[in-house]
Amino acid sequence: MSRRTMGIGALVALALIGSLALGIAWLSAPEADEWQFIGPNNTDIVTLAFDPTAPTTLYAGTLDGVYKSEDGGMTWRAAGSGPVGVRVIVVDSITPGTVYAGTETVRGMFKSTDGGATWRSINNGLGERPFTYALAIDPINSQVIYAGIDDGVYKSENGGATWRKVLEIGRAFALAVDPTAPATLYAGGEWRGVHKSEDGGATWRTINDGLPEGADVFVLLPDPAERGVVYAGTAKGVYMSEDGGATWRAFNDGLPQRDGVAPPVYRLFVDPDGELVTSTETSVHRRARDSVTWHQAAFSAPVPLSREGDMRVLAVVPTTPPTLFVGFPYAGLYRSSDRGATWQPAGLHTSIQSLVVTESALYAGTASGGVYRSDDRGVTWRVAGAGLTHFSVGALVIDPTAPTVLYAGTGDGVCQSVDGGVTWRAIGLRGQWVHALVFDPQRPTTLYAGASEGVFVSNDSGATWRAAGLTGRRVVALAFDPTAPTTLYAAAGEDGVYRSDDSGITWRAVRAGLSGHSVLALAVAPTTPATLYAGTTSGSIFRSVDGGATWSEAETRRIDEVYTIIVDPTLPTAVYAGTSERVWRSVDGGATWGEYGAPAPAITLSISPSRPATLYAGTTFGVYRRVVDDR
């Protein structure tokens, strides 16, 4: 049984705000009566940097700290503790393991000399508001560092041990050292345009000829191959100088414009082939060295974004071919190795919509990042979604005859993996949003799907599909009577609950007592299949003891939206419900309910058959687990 509504992604994104402290602690053995976070991590990615000596080593700056990947984004882990609210990261290309993180908080700047394992504060001389917006390292002498903070530009000549102010321009958003002339430094800020120093910051002059008056400057990029060529990303698009900043001209042909004004540009990169790369709210744009116009490479990844626009081009990594990374607030990170033509998830997506627990692995389907897999009960996770047709995975099931064969219900049909989630291929229902997948317990090659346009069935493990009733209704949950191979129940949101006694050929409404309630969750008690449970958007949990003919509301406080319900397979009087507030439990077969802990919103639940059993909750922050010690 899986879930839910297409609109849950928006709720998930809103629920993340203010929850950042939940995502880092782990991983000792969980205690009974205690929920434990086991990842993967979900966070608002602000910036990304790669190690110039090992380009597949990445550091992500986020609101809740620094994360590190050593495999190009396939797996991530928290990189020590200390920096939070990270706005900028730079990696020393000369001294191995040295990383600087600037934060947009009063805690200021941090330095690590062991690849992010430990951090120390380096704010001596930065004043009371060391909010850091930009960092730049001298490419010849990495002890020389420049920082753009809340009241100007600062310089350190001893690796950040001490600082002194060298330019007062208000908030300094942009800094760049000319790689061909390291004593030449460019700085840009709020309303002040661009400033240039040719003596390592000792003296400065304003170089705004041709720039829009009063425009904020967010990024500065000297061309590494053409001396004197400098690009500026401003509040009104891109500007280019071919004389070291003495004069500027607009460089916006091909960028989307509104009322003749180019969009703000926050990121600029030159890739290893010499092409200039930037982004607007929804698109990546490239400009070949010999071209005068930008060409769009639309972000084509199949993913529902949690917030309109606000694309961030975070890094162009000099692999072969170059790898482009794009991030979105709370919608994760994506990578492209074909200049933006296609994209794949690259980690840090964890709004969990579906969970599968096996003897050897955990699988988590996310709202925007495909599938994650853990082979060590959540100690580590890796992206396992290559080939998915859509990165929103609302349903996951294991083939009952082959433990390495999985099926995913996505925003664009059903996909199948035959290698434990490593690779996927589309097998049907393209164009349908698939919310639920369930195998017939008596016929292991028969798979049912609850989708945006009704119920569908495959009698050959997904090779072919046909309609199986409720056409035109959005079916968000399915549940079988395990003792009657032809009896199937469907939750259809505002249309309530339906029952079929002929494998989906005909259906009848079974909603006496459910009138006026929209049903999101459905479960059948495995040992007493006449007992059903329904969870609603109004926060009520209903129970039927006559196969759905009549329903009665359980005794519980109103608990807001109920997303999922599961019955303990070996203790049928124990029933669990995941809601927008927390997990709830009943120990009397659903007659009464009580609170069972804090992970929320708990969108999907799964329970292991081990002893003691472990209950897993998929939430907007990742996966939690709790030992069930009373069965």
Protein Blocks (a to p, Z undefined) as FASTA:
>chain_A
ZZddfklmmmmmmmmgoplmmmmgccddcdehiacdebjaddddfbdcddfklmkbccdd
dfkbccddfehomaccdehjhiehiabdcddfkbghiacdddfbfklpaddfegomaccd
dfehnajblccfbdcddfklmmbccdddfkbccddfegolaccdfbdebjafbdcddfkl
mkbccdddehklpaddfegomaccddfehiaehiacfbdcddfklghiacdddfebcadd
fegomaccddfehiaceehiacddfbdcddfkopacdddfkbccdddfkbcbdcddddfb
dcddfbggjiacfbdcfbdddddddddehkbpaddfegolaccdeejiabdfbdcddfkb
ccdddfknopaddfegomaccddfehiabfbdfbdcddfkbmkbccdddfebjaddfego
maccdfehehiacfbdcddfklmkbccdddfkbccddfegolaccdeejehiacfbdcdd
fklmkbccddehjnopaddfegolaccddfehjgoiacfbdcddfklmmbccdddfkopa
cddfegomaccddddddebjafbdcddfklmkbccdddfkbccddfegomaccdebjbdc
dfbdcddfbdcdddddddfkbccddddfbZZ
